Amino acid sequence: MTEKQAVDAGEIRLEPAKPGESAACFAVICEGRAFQGEQGILQWTENYPTEDTVREDIEAGRGYKIMCGDALAGYLCVDFAGDPLYAHIRGAWHTGEPYAVVHRMAFTRAFRGKGLASVVFGLVEEMSRARGVRFFRVDTDETNARMQHVLEKCGFARCGIVEYPGDQGEKVAFDKTIG
């Protein structure tokens, strides 16, 4: 896929990643980390996420490949068990529980900048509705203006700040009721 080719949103799908695919999925995370660095964002460090993080996602059934046809377009974690750190928000959630949470969403270079994040969030909403989950939460770095814009465009509302351990620091929290 060239930089100028558009992607048909109907071709995008989420597939559960298999244990043997953790290296390929982690390579997507590494591309995302490098892209963040190019943008001056230090959301993902060398300590997080790691290949073990991705492997654990996949083993727990929450690691998903973002596919476009036969091509791996990205990776993300969709967790329906919630995030324990979200219990300690500085601010307040607008939505209730149970909720879906997305972590570690990244796209390969070939699929970046094509509006796929909005498509993927829509697919996560479909998964959530199928499970009877009506609420969606996500967080991002304060310096990640690009993701904040995508979240607001997708109907998420800013809720406050969640604190992560170690060098991950504070993240801006967003939520949304799934219609």
Residue pairs with C-beta under 8 A, 6 or more apart in sequence:
1 7
1 68
1 71
1 110
1 111
2 110
3 110
6 114
7 68
7 73
7 111
7 114
7 115
7 116
9 115
9 116
9 119
11 68
11 69
12 66
12 67
12 68
12 73
12 116
12 119
12 120
12 123
13 66
13 67
13 123
14 64
14 65
14 66
14 67
14 76
14 78
14 120
14 123
14 124
14 127
15 64
15 65
15 67
16 58
16 61
16 63
16 64
16 65
17 25
17 57
17 58
17 63
17 64
17 65
17 75
18 58
19 55
19 58
19 59
21 58
21 65
22 51
22 54
22 55
22 58
22 63
23 51
24 72
25 54
25 58
25 63
25 65
25 72
25 75
26 49
26 50
26 51
26 54
26 55
26 75
28 72
28 74
28 75
28 106
28 107
28 108
29 44
29 49
29 54
29 75
29 104
29 106
31 106
31 107
31 108
31 109
32 44
32 105
32 106
32 107
33 44
33 106
35 106
35 109
35 112
36 42
36 43
36 44
36 144
39 144
39 146
40 143
41 141
41 143
41 144
42 141
42 143
43 140
43 141
43 143
43 144
45 167
45 168
47 166
47 167
48 166
48 167
48 168
49 104
53 104
54 63
54 75
54 104
57 63
57 77
57 104
62 77
62 78
62 79
62 80
62 81
63 75
63 76
63 77
64 75
64 76
64 77
64 78
65 72
65 74
65 75
66 72
66 73
66 74
66 75
66 76
66 107
66 111
66 116
66 120
67 73
68 111
68 116
71 110
71 111
72 108
73 107
73 108
73 110
73 111
73 116
74 105
74 106
74 107
74 108
74 111
74 116
74 120
75 104
75 105
75 106
76 102
76 103
76 104
76 105
76 106
76 120
76 124
77 102
77 103
77 104
77 105
78 100
78 101
78 102
78 124
78 127
79 100
79 101
79 102
79 103
80 98
80 99
80 100
80 128
80 131
80 133
82 97
82 98
82 99
82 101
83 101
83 103
83 137
83 162
85 162
85 163
85 164
86 93
86 101
86 137
86 162
86 173
88 162
88 163
89 159
89 160
89 161
89 162
89 173
90 160
90 161
90 162
90 163
91 159
91 160
91 161
91 173
92 159
92 160
93 137
93 159
93 160
93 173
93 175
94 157
94 159
94 175
94 177
95 134
95 135
95 136
95 137
95 175
95 176
95 177
96 134
96 135
97 135
98 133
98 135
99 133
99 135
99 136
99 137
99 175
100 124
100 125
100 127
100 128
100 131
100 133
100 135
100 136
100 137
100 178
101 136
101 137
101 138
102 121
102 124
102 136
102 138
103 138
105 117
105 120
107 116
107 117
117 147
117 150
117 154
118 150
118 153
118 154
121 136
121 150
121 154
122 154
124 136
125 136
125 178
128 134
128 135
128 136
128 178
129 178
133 178
134 177
134 178
135 175
135 176
135 177
135 178
136 156
136 175
136 176
136 177
136 178
137 173
137 174
137 175
137 176
138 151
138 156
138 173
138 174
138 175
139 162
139 171
139 172
139 173
139 174
140 147
140 148
140 151
140 171
140 172
140 174
141 147
141 169
141 171
141 172
142 170
142 171
142 172
148 158
148 172
148 174
151 174
152 158
152 174
154 176
155 176
156 174
156 175
156 176
157 174
157 175
157 176
158 172
158 173
158 174
159 173
159 174
159 175
160 172
160 173
161 170
161 171
161 172
161 173
162 170
162 171
162 173
163 169
163 170
163 171
164 170
164 171
